[in-house]
Amino acid sequence: MIRQLFLISVICTLGVAVKAQNTNKSLPYAEIPAYPEVYNAGTVAARMVDGLGFRFYWATEGLRDEDLKYRPNTEARSSEETIDHIYEMSIMIANAVKKEANGRTEGLTFQQKRAATLNNLKVVADILRNSSDQDMENYQIKFGNGTSFPFWNLINGPIADCLWHCGQIVSFRRASGNPFNSNVSVFNGKLRE
């Protein structure tokens, strides 16, 4: 009986692990895409977003509940609150290139926020990669009150802020005992062999 229960638990665990691996393989940015052949405003901005997507993918890959709850002190955001912030900024970035106004977001699980963030960034990079220099003027951050800001603010605002916060997640996960995968090469945009 104990042997059968052990075998059943092993099979269930393997099934969950395989499902998790399949889910992650469908997410963008496990590797950074090949770089474009031309340099222009759109391809350079797209590469910045691709770099962000790659960093976010690996900063959040394999986070446990205790990692998500970790905060260095009572005044700091937890890792999960930081991920919420990145998710909301990914919506702002996506809305700018889709030429849509920003609105409120709804509650999602960590895995849903992670997937939505990565997919938002992929949509942004794909749009930017296929943009002309003239298109960049039309990508503005728009708020419901009629306020708007040019693409420049998107770079030094939400995109740079997301990169900053990816570093925080990496630092927090190290502090909570689940370090960043040492085989990740952010320089090459892929896992080291």
HELIX and SHEET records of a PDB file:
HELIX    1   1 ILE A    2  SER A   26  1                                  25    
HELIX    2   2 ALA A   41  THR A   60  1                                  20    
HELIX    3   3 ASP A   65  LYS A   69  1                                   5    
HELIX    4   4 SER A   79  LYS A   98  1                                  20    
HELIX    5   5 PHE A  110  ARG A  129  1                                  20    
HELIX    6   6 GLN A  134  ASN A  138  5                                   5    
HELIX    7   7 PHE A  151  LEU A  154  1                                   4    
HELIX    8   8 ILE A  155  ILE A  159  3                                   5    
HELIX    9   9 ALA A  160  ALA A  175  1                                  16    
SHEET    1   A 2 ILE A 141  LYS A 142  0                                        
SHEET    2   A 2 SER A 148  PHE A 149 -1                                        
SHEET    1   B 2 VAL A 184  SER A 185  0                                        
SHEET    2   B 2 LYS A 190  LEU A 191 -1                                        
END                                                                             
